[in-house]
Amino acid sequence: MQPWLIAAAAALGAGLIAFLSAALRLRWPVAVLSLLLAAIATQLFLAARGNGAYHDLAALRAQMFTTVPALAGIAAGLALAAARGIAPIRRDLPGAAVVLGLLVALAAVVSGLLL
């Protein structure tokens, strides 16, 4: 499968989940998505960092075509929901999980790109 198709599917899927869960006032789908994205981004960062002189370049490529588009998709979906007057993130436990997951995923992606 082409990597650009995977990137498009990741961005579209994450954006759709983020927008629809905000529009339907569902709290947990985006929280679970952001925590799973944080776990995937952390694992790919650890693989890219490697052990000693060995760096897994495939993990960097996978990170560029999966986690980066998914982060962009979540941001676009939440921004679209906010533009339509829907409060996408609330100040409760699922909202904190969303923010924490997205920050960890963003830190792992940025750290992986700076390797």
C-alpha positions in Angstrom: 0.0 0.0 0.0 1.2 3.5 -0.8 2.5 5.5 2.2 0.5 8.5 1.1 -2.7 6.5 1.1 -1.9 5.5 4.7 -1.2 9.1 5.6 -4.5 10.2 4.1 -6.4 7.5 5.9 -4.8 8.3 9.2 -5.6 12.0 8.8 -9.1 11.5 7.6 -9.9 8.9 10.2 -8.6 10.9 13.1 -10.2 14.1 11.9 -13.5 12.4 11.4 -13.4 10.8 14.9 -12.5 14.1 16.5 -15.2 16.1 14.7 -18.0 13.6 15.1 -17.3 12.8 18.7 -17.3 16.6 19.5 -20.5 17.1 17.4 -22.2 14.2 19.2 -20.9 15.3 22.6 -19.1 12.0 23.1 -16.2 12.4 25.5 -14.2 9.2 25.3 -13.5 8.5 21.6 -11.0 11.4 21.3 -9.5 10.6 24.7 -8.9 7.0 23.7 -7.6 8.0 20.2 -5.2 10.5 21.7 -3.9 8.0 24.3 -3.4 5.3 21.6 -1.7 7.9 19.4 0.6 8.8 22.3 1.5 5.1 22.8 2.2 4.6 19.1 4.3 7.8 18.8 6.3 6.8 21.9 7.0 3.3 20.6 8.0 4.7 17.2 10.3 7.3 18.9 12.0 4.6 21.0 12.5 2.4 17.9 13.9 5.4 16.0 16.2 6.3 18.8 17.5 2.8 18.8 20.3 1.3 20.8 23.7 2.9 20.6 24.5 3.6 16.9 21.6 1.7 15.5 18.6 3.9 14.5 15.6 2.4 12.9 14.9 4.6 9.9 11.7 2.7 9.1 10.3 3.8 12.4 11.0 7.4 11.4 9.2 6.9 8.1 6.3 5.2 9.8 6.1 8.1 12.2 5.9 10.5 9.3 3.1 8.6 7.6 1.0 7.6 10.6 1.3 9.8 13.7 2.0 13.1 12.1 -1.1 12.9 9.8 -3.2 11.6 12.7 -2.1 14.5 14.9 -2.9 16.9 12.1 -6.3 15.2 11.6 -7.2 15.5 15.2 -6.2 19.2 15.2 -8.3 19.8 12.1 -11.3 18.0 13.4 -11.2 19.8 16.8 -10.7 23.1 15.0 -13.6 22.5 12.7 -15.8 21.6 15.7 -14.7 24.8 17.5 -15.4 26.9 14.4 -18.9 25.5 14.3 -19.5 26.5 17.9 -19.0 23.1 19.5 -16.8 22.9 22.6 -14.5 20.1 21.6 -12.5 19.6 24.8 -14.1 19.9 28.3 -12.5 20.5 31.6 -13.0 17.0 33.0 -11.2 13.6 33.1 -11.6 12.8 29.4 -10.5 16.4 28.4 -7.4 16.0 30.5 -6.7 12.6 28.9 -7.1 14.2 25.4 -4.7 17.0 26.3 -2.2 14.7 28.0 -2.3 12.2 25.1 -1.8 14.9 22.4 1.0 16.5 24.3 2.9 13.2 24.7 2.3 12.3 21.1 3.5 15.7 19.9 6.6 15.5 22.1 7.4 12.0 20.8 6.9 13.2 17.2 9.1 16.3 17.6 11.8 14.3 19.5 11.8 11.7 16.7 12.1 14.3 14.0 15.0 16.0 15.8 17.0 12.8 16.0 
